[in-house]
Amino acid sequence: MSLIGNIIWILFGGWIAALLWLIFGAICCVTVIGIPFGLQCFKFAKLSFAPFGKHISIHPMKHPIANALWAVFLGWEMALVHLIAGLLCCVTIVGIPNGIVAFKMMKLSFLPFGAKVKRGRR
């Protein structure tokens, strides 16, 4: 099921989101200060390309200062966008799998430092 979901996701724009995250990550990695943020963008790119069949585990206390900076400047806006997208997708039965993916992205977008993206359920 995750293979079919990922193929549909890629065909309908997942590759664009992954490409944009790769570009943002490369731009962030130009400066030494931006490298940690660029690495988080690469984590988003990996998840954006093939989100079905992945599990996210959050460990915010591994990097509390970096997570606080991310949450204040970027995280809450990104989490809000993913929450709204997930709720809109879940309105229809067909969109529920994409809504679940949006909720995964919401979880990662708020506190990405110390989070792990793994294959499988848990």
C-alpha atoms as a printed R data frame, in Angstrom:
    type eleno elety resid chain resno       x      y      z
1   ATOM     1    CA   MET     A     1   0.000  0.000  0.000
2   ATOM     2    CA   SER     A     2   2.806  2.414  0.807
3   ATOM     3    CA   LEU     A     3   4.378  1.870 -2.635
4   ATOM     4    CA   ILE     A     4   1.137  2.813 -4.398
5   ATOM     5    CA   GLY     A     5   0.652  5.786 -2.068
6   ATOM     6    CA   ASN     A     6   4.189  7.019 -2.718
7   ATOM     7    CA   ILE     A     7   3.800  6.685 -6.497
8   ATOM     8    CA   ILE     A     8   0.563  8.669 -6.430
9   ATOM     9    CA   TRP     A     9   2.161 11.217 -4.064
10  ATOM    10    CA   ILE     A    10   5.169 11.684 -6.363
11  ATOM    11    CA   LEU     A    11   2.999 12.026 -9.481
12  ATOM    12    CA   PHE     A    12   0.780 14.686 -7.904
13  ATOM    13    CA   GLY     A    13   3.480 17.007 -6.611
14  ATOM    14    CA   GLY     A    14   5.591 15.216 -4.041
15  ATOM    15    CA   TRP     A    15   8.656 15.547 -6.243
16  ATOM    16    CA   ILE     A    16   8.148 19.320 -6.413
17  ATOM    17    CA   ALA     A    17   8.015 19.611 -2.618
18  ATOM    18    CA   ALA     A    18  11.125 17.433 -2.271
19  ATOM    19    CA   LEU     A    19  12.982 19.485 -4.879
20  ATOM    20    CA   LEU     A    20  12.077 22.739 -3.142
21  ATOM    21    CA   TRP     A    21  13.276 21.388  0.215
22  ATOM    22    CA   LEU     A    22  16.548 20.296 -1.414
23  ATOM    23    CA   ILE     A    23  17.048 23.794 -2.842
24  ATOM    24    CA   PHE     A    24  16.260 25.439  0.523
25  ATOM    25    CA   GLY     A    25  18.657 23.045  2.255
26  ATOM    26    CA   ALA     A    26  21.431 23.837 -0.224
27  ATOM    27    CA   ILE     A    27  20.883 27.568  0.281
28  ATOM    28    CA   CYS     A    28  21.000 27.175  4.058
29  ATOM    29    CA   CYS     A    29  24.194 25.123  3.859
30  ATOM    30    CA   VAL     A    30  26.046 27.958  2.107
31  ATOM    31    CA   THR     A    31  26.762 29.568  5.486
32  ATOM    32    CA   VAL     A    32  28.266 27.781  8.454
33  ATOM    33    CA   ILE     A    33  25.497 29.013 10.751
34  ATOM    34    CA   GLY     A    34  22.817 27.706  8.394
35  ATOM    35    CA   ILE     A    35  24.178 24.159  8.071
36  ATOM    36    CA   PRO     A    36  22.038 22.693 10.911
37  ATOM    37    CA   PHE     A    37  18.937 24.267  9.388
38  ATOM    38    CA   GLY     A    38  19.930 22.998  5.946
39  ATOM    39    CA   LEU     A    39  20.231 19.472  7.308
40  ATOM    40    CA   GLN     A    40  16.686 19.742  8.653
41  ATOM    41    CA   CYS     A    41  15.533 20.862  5.202
42  ATOM    42    CA   PHE     A    42  17.139 17.727  3.755
43  ATOM    43    CA   LYS     A    43  15.155 15.686  6.302
44  ATOM    44    CA   PHE     A    44  11.977 17.348  5.003
45  ATOM    45    CA   ALA     A    45  13.022 16.612  1.416
46  ATOM    46    CA   LYS     A    46  13.481 12.942  2.190
47  ATOM    47    CA   LEU     A    47  10.072 12.728  3.834
48  ATOM    48    CA   SER     A    48   8.384 14.862  1.163
49  ATOM    49    CA   PHE     A    49   9.564 12.600 -1.636
50  ATOM    50    CA   ALA     A    50   8.161  9.345 -0.234
51  ATOM    51    CA   PRO     A    51   6.129  9.894  2.960
52  ATOM    52    CA   PHE     A    52   4.033  6.730  2.991
53  ATOM    53    CA   GLY     A    53   5.400  3.920  5.140
54  ATOM    54    CA   LYS     A    54   7.518  6.259  7.280
55  ATOM    55    CA   HIS     A    55   7.330  6.891 11.019
56  ATOM    56    CA   ILE     A    56   8.543 10.028 12.799
57  ATOM    57    CA   SER     A    57   9.829  9.953 16.352
58  ATOM    58    CA   ILE     A    58  10.302 13.329 18.037
59  ATOM    59    CA   HIS     A    59  12.936 13.932 20.715
60  ATOM    60    CA   PRO     A    60  12.776 17.710 21.331
61  ATOM    61    CA   MET     A    61  15.067 17.724 24.343
62  ATOM    62    CA   LYS     A    62  18.083 16.601 22.317
63  ATOM    63    CA   HIS     A    63  18.414 20.101 20.831
64  ATOM    64    CA   PRO     A    64  16.136 22.405 22.865
65  ATOM    65    CA   ILE     A    65  17.683 25.722 21.779
66  ATOM    66    CA   ALA     A    66  17.687 24.869 18.065
67  ATOM    67    CA   ASN     A    67  14.106 23.573 18.313
68  ATOM    68    CA   ALA     A    68  13.015 26.732 20.139
69  ATOM    69    CA   LEU     A    69  14.553 28.952 17.445
70  ATOM    70    CA   TRP     A    70  13.018 26.861 14.674
71  ATOM    71    CA   ALA     A    71   9.587 26.799 16.372
72  ATOM    72    CA   VAL     A    72   9.515 30.562 16.903
73  ATOM    73    CA   PHE     A    73  10.733 31.626 13.457
74  ATOM    74    CA   LEU     A    74   9.543 28.842 11.127
75  ATOM    75    CA   GLY     A    75   7.928 25.939 12.930
76  ATOM    76    CA   TRP     A    76   4.590 27.291 14.056
77  ATOM    77    CA   GLU     A    77   3.773 28.657 10.596
78  ATOM    78    CA   MET     A    78   4.738 25.414  8.884
79  ATOM    79    CA   ALA     A    79   2.850 23.330 11.447
80  ATOM    80    CA   LEU     A    80  -0.262 25.483 10.983
81  ATOM    81    CA   VAL     A    81  -0.121 25.096  7.188
82  ATOM    82    CA   HIS     A    82   0.242 21.314  7.481
83  ATOM    83    CA   LEU     A    83  -2.585 21.162 10.036
84  ATOM    84    CA   ILE     A    84  -4.952 23.066  7.736
85  ATOM    85    CA   ALA     A    85  -3.896 20.957  4.734
86  ATOM    86    CA   GLY     A    86  -4.400 17.762  6.720
87  ATOM    87    CA   LEU     A    87  -7.854 18.806  7.888
88  ATOM    88    CA   LEU     A    88  -8.867 19.793  4.355
89  ATOM    89    CA   CYS     A    89  -7.624 16.472  2.980
90  ATOM    90    CA   CYS     A    90  -9.489 14.506  5.650
91  ATOM    91    CA   VAL     A    91 -12.818 16.055  4.613
92  ATOM    92    CA   THR     A    92 -13.093 13.483  1.830
93  ATOM    93    CA   ILE     A    93 -12.582  9.766  2.173
94  ATOM    94    CA   VAL     A    94 -10.180  9.722 -0.779
95  ATOM    95    CA   GLY     A    95  -7.991 12.409  0.821
96  ATOM    96    CA   ILE     A    96  -7.554 10.756  4.224
97  ATOM    97    CA   PRO     A    97  -4.178  9.129  3.381
98  ATOM    98    CA   ASN     A    98  -2.849 12.511  2.236
99  ATOM    99    CA   GLY     A    99  -4.235 14.090  5.390
100 ATOM   100    CA   ILE     A   100  -2.319 11.580  7.488
101 ATOM   101    CA   VAL     A   101   0.839 12.504  5.576
102 ATOM   102    CA   ALA     A   102   0.170 16.193  6.252
103 ATOM   103    CA   PHE     A   103  -0.126 15.429  9.965
104 ATOM   104    CA   LYS     A   104   3.240 13.624  9.810
105 ATOM   105    CA   MET     A   105   4.759 16.676  8.177
106 ATOM   106    CA   MET     A   106   3.147 18.879 10.826
107 ATOM   107    CA   LYS     A   107   4.758 16.857 13.572
108 ATOM   108    CA   LEU     A   108   8.171 17.143 11.949
109 ATOM   109    CA   SER     A   109   7.806 20.783 10.935
110 ATOM   110    CA   PHE     A   110   7.311 22.049 14.470
111 ATOM   111    CA   LEU     A   111  10.299 20.364 16.173
112 ATOM   112    CA   PRO     A   112  12.665 18.884 13.565
113 ATOM   113    CA   PHE     A   113  15.911 18.873 15.551
114 ATOM   114    CA   GLY     A   114  16.409 15.479 17.160
115 ATOM   115    CA   ALA     A   115  13.539 13.920 15.196
116 ATOM   116    CA   LYS     A   116  14.121 10.667 13.349
117 ATOM   117    CA   VAL     A   117  12.354  9.557 10.178
118 ATOM   118    CA   LYS     A   118  12.305  5.772  9.950
119 ATOM   119    CA   ARG     A   119  10.799  3.224  7.615
120 ATOM   120    CA   GLY     A   120   7.984  1.096  8.947
121 ATOM   121    CA   ARG     A   121   5.284  1.682 11.509
122 ATOM   122    CA   ARG     A   122   7.383  2.109 14.656
